[in-house]
Amino acid sequence: QVQLVESGGGLVQPGGSLRLSCAASGFTFSNYDMSWYRQAPGKERELVAVITGAGGSRNYADSVKGRFTISRDNAKSTVYLQMNSLKPEDTAVYYCKARRFISTYWGQGTQVTVSS
């Protein structure tokens, strides 16, 4: 059974940091590209960052470049999103996604709220 379980969300003040984790099971993690998406209230889900299976390539949305870092630990089947210098506009539900060819899996999401 495939599972993606996100954790690490919460309430943080502007300028603060959070690290999200997504623990995967039920598939060969290292074969899959992993991504973080987010969805704010009333907005479409958007891609935040993606990392290839071996971790050799990473890409980011322009809105988070220089502030967020995606990484993965294939031995632990876990992908991370380090978020620094958080802004109120980063408030959203954050989801991780696994993709390989036509196979796609989503986690249930974790809420991140940036507010003073």
C-alpha positions in Angstrom: 0.0 0.0 0.0 1.4 3.3 -1.1 1.6 6.0 1.5 3.0 9.6 1.6 2.8 11.2 5.0 3.7 14.8 5.4 4.7 16.4 8.7 6.3 19.5 10.1 3.7 22.1 9.3 2.4 24.7 11.8 2.2 28.3 12.7 5.3 30.5 12.3 6.0 34.2 12.4 7.1 36.1 9.2 10.8 35.6 8.8 10.8 32.3 10.5 11.6 28.8 9.3 10.0 25.4 9.1 11.1 22.0 7.7 8.5 19.8 6.2 9.0 16.0 5.8 7.3 13.5 3.6 7.8 9.9 4.5 7.1 7.4 1.7 6.3 3.7 1.8 4.9 1.1 -0.6 7.0 1.9 -3.6 10.7 2.1 -4.7 11.3 5.7 -3.5 14.6 6.2 -5.3 13.0 5.6 -8.7 10.5 8.5 -8.3 10.9 12.2 -8.7 9.5 13.9 -5.7 7.8 17.3 -5.5 6.3 19.7 -3.1 3.1 21.6 -4.1 1.0 24.0 -2.1 -2.5 25.3 -2.3 -3.7 28.5 -0.6 -7.4 29.1 0.0 -9.2 30.0 -3.2 -6.2 29.4 -5.3 -5.0 26.5 -7.5 -2.4 24.0 -6.4 1.0 25.2 -7.5 4.4 23.5 -7.8 6.9 24.7 -5.2 10.0 22.5 -5.8 11.0 19.2 -7.4 13.9 16.8 -7.0 14.9 13.9 -9.3 15.2 10.4 -8.0 18.9 10.4 -7.5 18.8 14.0 -6.2 20.9 15.3 -9.0 18.5 18.0 -10.2 16.3 20.4 -8.3 14.0 23.1 -9.5 12.0 25.8 -7.7 9.2 28.1 -8.3 10.4 31.7 -8.7 8.5 32.7 -5.6 10.6 30.5 -3.3 14.0 30.5 -5.0 16.7 31.4 -2.5 14.4 30.7 0.5 13.3 27.1 0.1 15.5 24.0 -0.3 14.2 20.6 -1.3 16.3 17.5 -0.4 15.8 13.8 -0.1 17.2 10.8 1.8 16.7 7.7 -0.2 17.8 5.5 2.6 15.0 6.8 4.7 12.5 7.2 1.8 11.9 10.8 2.9 11.8 14.1 1.1 12.2 17.4 2.9 11.4 21.0 2.3 13.4 23.5 4.3 11.6 26.8 4.3 13.4 29.9 5.5 12.5 33.6 5.5 8.8 32.7 5.4 6.2 35.2 4.3 2.5 35.5 4.9 2.0 34.6 1.2 3.6 31.2 1.9 0.5 30.3 3.9 -1.0 27.2 2.3 -1.5 23.4 2.6 1.7 21.8 1.4 1.5 18.4 -0.4 4.2 16.0 -1.5 3.9 14.1 -4.7 5.8 11.1 -6.1 5.9 10.6 -9.9 7.4 8.1 -12.2 6.1 7.9 -15.8 2.3 7.7 -15.4 2.4 6.7 -11.8 1.6 9.5 -9.4 1.0 9.5 -5.7 -0.1 12.3 -3.3 0.1 12.9 0.4 -2.7 14.3 2.5 -1.1 17.6 3.1 0.2 19.6 6.0 -0.9 23.2 6.9 1.6 26.0 7.0 0.5 29.3 8.4 2.7 32.4 8.4 1.3 35.1 10.6 2.3 37.4 13.4 
